[in-house]
Amino acid sequence: MPIDERELDRIQPLIEEYDPVVELAIMASDYSNEPSLRRQANSDAAPYLRPKLSAVSILDSPDVLEHEEQKKVLAGNLLGLLEAASRAKKATGEER
């Protein structure tokens, strides 16, 4: 059963180590609370418990560009090998 605001006001001063983020986590994990309250408690507590991730663009990184160029060269080499193997197979009459 959720604690109403008057009860919360009464017990907060009695708790020596009161931490609102911990209380949010407790509310979020208490399945007797309404799902909407648990969702809101999770949403409110999340920024204090996990760092917010930001988008990082690595496409302009020299390392990434070099890696992409290496992949293109290797793909070209592989294609050349496959074509050479196909020609050799045709020349020996192994293709059916």
Wavefront OBJ file of the C-alpha trace (Angstrom):
o trace
v 0.000 0.000 0.000
v 1.523 3.371 -0.998
v 2.400 5.825 1.743
v 0.440 9.068 1.536
v 2.185 12.442 1.743
v 1.217 13.099 5.367
v 2.692 9.790 6.479
v 5.843 10.472 4.462
v 6.184 13.912 6.087
v 5.869 12.261 9.492
v 8.436 9.491 8.983
v 11.122 11.278 6.933
v 12.578 13.167 9.901
v 12.748 9.893 11.834
v 14.962 8.239 9.254
v 18.552 9.260 9.899
v 19.866 8.155 6.521
v 16.877 9.226 4.436
v 17.742 9.280 0.738
v 15.049 10.259 -1.758
v 16.703 8.282 -4.567
v 16.664 5.148 -2.419
v 13.015 5.809 -1.630
v 12.265 6.127 -5.347
v 14.006 2.802 -5.946
v 11.963 1.203 -3.163
v 8.739 2.574 -4.645
v 9.788 1.378 -8.109
v 10.387 -2.165 -6.909
v 7.276 -2.432 -4.723
v 4.819 -4.408 -6.842
v 1.938 -3.452 -4.571
v 2.211 0.049 -6.088
v 0.339 0.883 -9.264
v 2.361 0.215 -12.453
v 2.184 3.900 -13.400
v 3.701 4.895 -10.028
v 6.464 2.277 -10.382
v 7.221 3.488 -13.910
v 7.401 7.100 -12.762
v 9.616 6.191 -9.784
v 11.968 4.298 -12.119
v 12.023 7.222 -14.525
v 12.739 9.716 -11.727
v 15.466 7.596 -10.106
v 17.256 6.573 -13.319
v 19.271 9.781 -13.865
v 20.723 9.461 -10.359
v 21.600 5.785 -10.725
v 22.907 5.552 -14.283
v 24.854 8.073 -16.340
v 23.006 9.526 -19.283
v 24.565 8.329 -22.502
v 25.209 10.744 -25.289
v 25.482 10.054 -28.983
v 29.044 9.742 -30.193
v 29.952 10.111 -33.823
v 32.985 8.057 -34.741
v 32.544 8.121 -38.497
v 35.067 10.942 -38.898
v 37.706 9.220 -36.802
v 40.936 8.530 -38.759
v 41.015 5.027 -37.273
v 37.528 4.258 -38.573
v 38.303 5.662 -42.012
v 41.508 3.613 -42.192
v 39.637 0.490 -41.086
v 36.966 1.059 -43.750
v 39.664 1.457 -46.398
v 41.329 -1.792 -45.261
v 37.977 -3.594 -45.490
v 37.523 -2.348 -49.070
v 41.007 -3.544 -50.059
v 40.449 -6.952 -48.457
v 37.027 -7.286 -50.103
v 38.610 -6.459 -53.474
v 41.358 -9.042 -52.885
v 38.791 -11.684 -51.933
v 36.727 -10.925 -55.021
v 39.854 -11.223 -57.171
v 40.685 -14.604 -55.605
v 37.143 -15.885 -56.156
v 37.207 -14.766 -59.802
v 40.607 -16.405 -60.317
v 39.350 -19.635 -58.728
v 36.277 -19.549 -60.976
v 38.431 -19.049 -64.101
v 40.764 -21.877 -63.060
v 37.799 -24.162 -62.461
v 36.362 -23.370 -65.904
v 39.751 -23.905 -67.554
v 40.115 -27.372 -66.042
v 36.548 -28.331 -66.871
v 35.573 -28.893 -63.235
v 32.494 -26.675 -63.411
v 29.282 -28.587 -63.985
l 1 2 3 4 5 6 7 8 9 10 11 12 13 14 15 16 17 18 19 20 21 22 23 24 25 26 27 28 29 30 31 32 33 34 35 36 37 38 39 40 41 42 43 44 45 46 47 48 49 50 51 52 53 54 55 56 57 58 59 60 61 62 63 64 65 66 67 68 69 70 71 72 73 74 75 76 77 78 79 80 81 82 83 84 85 86 87 88 89 90 91 92 93 94 95 96
